[in-house]
Amino acid sequence: MSCFHFQVSYIFYCNDKTEQESFQKGVFGNVYKHWNTVKKIKPGSPIFLINLNTGTLFGPFRSTGNPQLYLDPYVFMESGRNYPAQVQVS
């Protein structure tokens, strides 16, 4: 008998306004309505980031802790959007 272990990957989205900040702060975020999905991310989970403006896929990254709401309450403020469902990545 064989047993396979599959680890779930997560994809976060960014744009030209949020890409650099995501990398600089090591925080990926999503809107609150996706919190039920984001909060399932475990430390070490593989995470990817895709820039919707360029179509570039970055990763894999690894989550370095459990997701939180407003892990960094000031991240993404310049984009004019609110992404409170956040996870730290490396």
Secondary structure as GFF3:
##gff-version 3
##sequence-region A 1 90
A	DSSP	beta_strand	10	14	.	.	.	ID=ss1
A	DSSP	alpha_helix	19	25	.	.	.	ID=ss2
A	DSSP	beta_strand	27	30	.	.	.	ID=ss3
A	DSSP	three_ten_helix	32	34	.	.	.	ID=ss4
A	DSSP	alpha_helix	35	38	.	.	.	ID=ss5
A	DSSP	beta_strand	46	51	.	.	.	ID=ss6
A	DSSP	beta_strand	57	62	.	.	.	ID=ss7
A	DSSP	beta_strand	68	69	.	.	.	ID=ss8
A	DSSP	three_ten_helix	77	79	.	.	.	ID=ss9
A	DSSP	beta_strand	85	88	.	.	.	ID=ss10
###
